[in-house]
Amino acid sequence: MAPVHGYWNLRGYGQPIRLLLAHAGVEYEDRRYNLKGEAPNYDRSEWLADKFNLGLDFPNCPYYIDGDVKISQTFAILKYLGRKYGLAPKTEAEHIRVDLIEAEAMDIRTKWSSTCYNPDFENLREDFIKNFINKCKELSAFLGKHKYFAGETLTYVDFLMYELLDIHSTLEPKVLEGFDNLIAFHDRIRSLENVAAYMKSDKFLKWPLNGPMAKYGGK
Ligand SMILES: N[C@@H](CCC(=O)N[C@@H](CS)C(=O)NCC(=O)O)C(=O)O
């Protein structure tokens, strides 16, 4: 049976997993759950019908089922796929870089969500963008002349970082201005042969970035 990736019908935490799977050429089912109804009483029943019946130790989405492997937690999934498809760090130096980027990605994602889902989003927007540009300075210096965040090896964190750069650029196209190596990195990932083909296909989910209750990116 083909592996199953399960997540909401939006980009969110699921998208880096989808991009990695596209790059690795995996045939899988992208099971997408819809939130129904209207704010504030969204109906999660489509997901809840599956949530406790999938054999997951920690029922959550995203999840990934690959034969006997049944896992949730974005990073557990990305690391599993990284090992399985040759997208894991190899040397100690690569491990350190990947661990750092993984943790930075988690911090960036947390700030994205807490801002985009905040009822006061419009007032937070300007500072949020400024702070992200400061983070881009650090990311750009860290990436330097390397092709990928681990160095010269493509790893699972590149799909995480690609997605974060992409969604922030969607919110504010200027965020990457002046960071030529981040722009080149963003182009490099979306130009990977299978990723580029995926993005052109009707399997690719371009929108929404967030859930419908978000003040930005949800509708
Ligand atoms: N730490 C988890 C967080 C997952 C999470 O918060 N999932 C949200 C969507 S982004 C959800 O709706 N989970 C379903 C649930 O809690 O029932 C991960 O990284 O995968």
The ligand as an SDF file (V2000), in Angstrom:
LIG
                    3D

 20 19  0  0  0  0  0  0  0  0999 V2000
    4.2630   19.4340   17.3630 N   0  0  0  0  0  0  0  0  0  0  0  0
    3.3360   18.9840   16.3460 C   0  0  0  0  0  0  0  0  0  0  0  0
    2.2230   19.9800   16.2510 C   0  0  0  0  0  0  0  0  0  0  0  0
    1.1280   19.5230   15.3220 C   0  0  0  0  0  0  0  0  0  0  0  0
   -0.0720   20.4390   15.3500 C   0  0  0  0  0  0  0  0  0  0  0  0
   -0.1400   21.4330   16.1200 O   0  0  0  0  0  0  0  0  0  0  0  0
   -1.0300   20.1350   14.4940 N   0  0  0  0  0  0  0  0  0  0  0  0
   -2.1890   20.9730   14.3590 C   0  0  0  0  0  0  0  0  0  0  0  0
   -2.2110   21.5900   12.9700 C   0  0  0  0  0  0  0  0  0  0  0  0
   -0.7620   22.5100   12.6350 S   0  0  0  0  0  0  0  0  0  0  0  0
   -3.4790   20.2010   14.5100 C   0  0  0  0  0  0  0  0  0  0  0  0
   -4.5210   20.6720   14.1170 O   0  0  0  0  0  0  0  0  0  0  0  0
   -3.4300   19.0110   15.0930 N   0  0  0  0  0  0  0  0  0  0  0  0
   -4.5950   18.1650   15.2110 C   0  0  0  0  0  0  0  0  0  0  0  0
   -5.0020   17.8790   16.6140 C   0  0  0  0  0  0  0  0  0  0  0  0
   -4.4060   18.4520   17.5600 O   0  0  0  0  0  0  0  0  0  0  0  0
   -5.9610   17.1220   16.7830 O   0  0  0  0  0  0  0  0  0  0  0  0
    4.0860   18.8190   15.0180 C   0  0  0  0  0  0  0  0  0  0  0  0
    5.1570   19.4300   14.8650 O   0  0  0  0  0  0  0  0  0  0  0  0
    3.6540   18.0730   14.1520 O   0  0  0  0  0  0  0  0  0  0  0  0
  1  2  1  0
  2  3  1  0
  2 18  1  0
  3  4  1  0
  4  5  1  0
  5  6  2  0
  5  7  1  0
  7  8  1  0
  8  9  1  0
  8 11  1  0
  9 10  1  0
 11 12  2  0
 11 13  1  0
 13 14  1  0
 14 15  1  0
 15 16  2  0
 15 17  1  0
 18 19  2  0
 18 20  1  0
M  END
$$$$
